[in-house]
Amino acid sequence: MKVDINKLNRAFNPKVVVVIGDSKAGGYQWIRGQMGIKGKLYSVHLNPESREEIKAMGIQSFPSILEVPEPVDLAIVAVSRNAAPAVLEDLIKKDVAAAHFFSAGFSETKTEEGRRLEKLLVEKAEKANFHLIGPNCMGLFNPAVGIKQADTQYDGSSGPVGFISQSGSISISFSFEAHLQGIDINKSVSYGNGIILDSADFLDYFAQDSEIKTIAMYIEGVKNGERFFASLKAAAAKKPVIIWKGGRTEEGSRAIASHTGSLASSQAIWETVVRQCGAMNARNMEELVDTTKALLFLPDVKGNRMVIAGGPGGQSVISTDIFAEAGLNVPVFTNESYTELASFFNTVGGSYQNPIDSAGPTRQDMKRVLDIVVQDANIDNIFYMVSSRPGSGFMAGHVSNTLDMLDAIRKSSPKPLITAVFLQTPDAQREVREVMFKLQNLGIPAFPSVQRAATALKNSLDYYEGVRRRRAQQRPLT
C-alpha cells in the first residue's frame, strides 16, 4: 500500500476526531481520553441511550460517521470484531484520513473466525488505500494536540522523541517513564497487528519528521524483513534509532504469537542486522529510555576514557567498577595534570587520582581539579555524581553551586559530561527528579544511578563509533 504522508500528518495532528462505539461499561474511556484535544471531538454510537449520555458529556454523538458534518482526520474504533468490517466501509465512504482500530480478536487469537475477519479488513483497506492502524492496538499519542492512548497520559507539552510500538501497554509505559526522566514524546504510535500500516511505515514517517530528533521502538516481530530493514537503515542515516525487541528468549517468542500474531526471529541475527543498519539495541525499558536520553543530550562521544568525580571514596570505587564493567576505561591522568594538581590539592581525606575522591575538597578546589582533568589528554568523558553527604539533607545551596560548576564545565569543554544524582534525604525521590530536571535544563543528561549512566554512555559511544565507521567506509578512495 502506498502511504500518504499528508494523511498521516492529519491523523497525528487532527482537527476533527471521531470515537466510534466507545463502551459505557468502560466508562467511555476513549472519549474521555480525547476531551483535551485542540480540535473537535465527535462520537458515533448505535445505542440511543449511550448517545444521550455522551451528549451529556458535551460531545455531539451520531448513529453513523456519515452524519458527522465535516471531514474527519482520525477515527478511533472501539467496536466488536464482528462490527469492524462494516465500520471500515463507512470510514472509507466518509474518506477519513486514518483510523485506529482498538478492536481485538483477530489473527492474534489463532482462530479461523479471527483470521477471516482480519483478512476481510485487509482486503477492504488495501482496495481503498485506507490508512488503518491496528487492529488490537492503542493508536496515537501526540501530547501537543491532546491525542492520547490513555486518559492518564500528559498533554500540553511536546518533546523530541518519536516512539513506535507493537504493544499498547509498552507504548503507554514508555511515555510515562520517559516523562519522569525528563524527556517528552513528540509523537507515538501503538500499531498492534499492523495489518495495513506497519513498523516500516511509521519509521519512514518519523524519519522525515523534523520535530522528531530520536526514534525509540518496541518490536516483537516484523512481517516483511527486507522492507523493515531498508526503512530502518534509511531512518538511522538521518537520526538515532534505538530498538527494544521483545521475545529474546524461546518462552518470550512463544508469547509473541498470542499477543500480536507476529513471527519472532533469532535474537543474535536480529541484533547483528540492527547494528548493520546503523541502529541500536536495548534490552529493557530503562535502557531504551536512558539511551534515548543520552543521545538527545550528549555531543559526539569519541572515546571510552573517563574521569569520575563527585563521590566519596567508597562510592568512587564502586562507580569505577561499574564503568569498567560497562566497557569504559578509568585511566590515570598525564604527569602534567598530576604536577598541577599537586601544587594545591592537599586536603586530608581527599584524592586527586582517578577516580577523584570528593569527600574532602572545597568547592573552589573541586572546580580547580575539574578544570585541570577535563583538559587532560587521557580523558574523553566526564562523569560527576551529584550527591549529598550522609545526614546533611537536601542542601539546596550546595546542589545549586554544584550545578553552576557543572554548567560552566559543559560550556567550556566539548567533552561529553554525564551525571548521576544521589541524595540521602527524607524526600529523596522527588528531590532527585528535581535535580535531574535542573541538570537537563542545562543540557547535561542526568540519571538516577551510576549503572544507568554507564550503560547510556557506553551505548552512545557504540552509536557514534558506528557512525564514524560507516562514514569512513563511504569515503571515496584517493
Buried (B, 14 or more C-beta within 10 A) or exposed (E): BEBEEEBBBBBBBBBBBBBBBBBEEEEBBBBBBBBBBBBBBBBBBEEEEBBEBBEEEEBBBBEBBEEBEEEBBBBBBBBEBEBBBEBBEBBBEBEBBBBBBBBBBBBBBEEEEBBEBBEBBBEBBEEBEBBBBBBBBBBBBBBBBBBBBBBEBEBEEBBBBBBBBBBBEBBBBBBBBBBEBBBBBBBBBBBBBBBBBBBBBBBBBBBEBEEBBBBBBBBBBBBEBEBBBBBBBBBBEBBBBBBBBBBBEEEBBEEBBEBBBBEBBEBEEBBEBBBBBBBBBBEEBBBBBBBBBBBBBBBEBBBBBBBBBBBBBEBBBBBBEBBBEBBBBBBEBBEEBBEBBEEEBEBEEBBBEBBBBBBBBEEEBBBBBBBBBBBBEBBBBBBBBBBBEEEEBBBEEBBEBBBEBBBBBBEEBEBBBBBBBBBEBEEBEEBBBBBBBBBBEBBBBBBBBBBBBBBBBBBBBBBBBBBEEBEEEEEEEE
